[in-house]
Amino acid sequence: MQTDSGLAHIILDFDGTCTQIPPIFDAYLDLYCKGLNESGLNVTPAEWREAQETIRKHSPKAGWTVAVCASAPAAADPYILADEAAKLILRRRRVTTPIPDTVHKQAYDAARAPWRQEALDMFSRLLEHGVQLHLVSNSGTEFITGRLRDLFGDNNSLRAKISVQSDAGKFRICELNWDDQGALSPEARRRFQALPVAYGEKPLTETERPVYLRRGAYFEAINRALACDLDALTNTVFCGDIWEMDLAMPYALGANVHLLDRAAPFDTCSYERQALVGYGDRGKTSADLSGLLDWLE
């Protein structure tokens, strides 16, 4: 089904896109530091603040390296910032033991970012227009499904119309799984293999590093969300708050993209806005989710 404008699907990121970061980032960062100390790292408040400021100073030239290759600005949000700051402290101490996964999980669960105030109204209006909504996120299915229950309350009919593709691994710069040939059609594999390795011929001036496009795990999550119909990409809008991780590959695949502004102190980078300007009619930006209504015109 398509709307009168031709729009059929909107694929949304979750953290920062559907949620508000400003109310919780201080609490999250404090809880993350507490978790580091409980894991035995013993980080002082001053050391934690200094590590964060160092990461901020070097971002976006410094990238988030959770999966070896830089995949997003190192200070794009509190979750990325905390991970990079903790790894900086480990490098300075020459500690090779990885940060326990529980440090992020406990802080993330305790400092739960509220939904954007307009989320319920926007989701309801888009669904009423016949748009199919999908959440494709690095966060887990159970967590996001629970958050949707909180948002919609007893309105199960609308909530059931939103699909969830979790653990998308958008940060993973990788090729497609070679040992699971049945997961993707030959045509889907061809589409992915036709992608450039990175955005543009040269690294962007502000980053001085490549912006990698070939994110195999994210591609596979998109394929699942669209029920293996990648021809639908031209009638799909991807909405996210980190251009590099959420939007750059979908645009290269032929989709439309919508960048949401990140609020201080995790402000959207100028190179992200410049990329959207170059997208013409296939790229839009807005301060909140209400800007998605522009795609219905």
Secondary structure, DSSP 8 states (H G I E B T S, - for coil): ---TTS--EEEE--TTTTB--TTTHHHHHHHHHHHHHHTT----HHHHHHHHHHHHHHTTTSB--TTSS--SBTTSSHHHHHHHHHHHHHHHHT--S---HHHHHHHHHHS---B-TTHHHHHHHHHHTT-EEEEE-SS-HHHHHHHHHHHHTT-HHHHTTEEEE----TT--B---SS-GGGS-HHHHHHHHTS-SBSSSS--TTT-S--B--BHHHHHHHHHHTTT-GGGGGGEEEEES-IIIIIHHHHHTT-EEEEE---TTS---HHHHHHHHTTGGGEEEESSGGGGGGGG-
